[in-house]
Amino acid sequence: MDRKTALWCLTVFFGASIIFQALRSATENSSDAVSLAVQAAALAIMIVAIVLIVRKRGKPR
C-alpha cells in the first residue's frame, strides 16, 4: 500500500468517527431506532460518495 492510500484511509476513518459521534450526540434524546436510522443513512451517503469519487478519479482523461 502506498503512502497516499494509507493517509486517505486514516483520513476517512477519523472523519467518519467524528461524524458518527456528532450524529450520536445530536440524537442523544431520541430512541435507539432513530439514532440507528440516522447513522445508517449517513453510512449509505458516505459509501455512495466514496464510490462516486473513486469512479471519477479512475477514469482515464
Phi, psi and omega in degrees: 000131180280169186295321182296318179295318179297318179294321177294322177299315178296319180297314180295319180299308182290326175296318178294323177299317179294316180297314182292325176293320178296319178294321178296319178293322181291330181253026184300322182268003180266171179289166179296326180295318179294316179300315179296320179295319179295317180292323177295320178296319178297319178298317179297319179296319179295319180296316179298318180296317179296316180298316180295321179294316180295318178296318181294319181286337183276347181286136175290148183259000000 
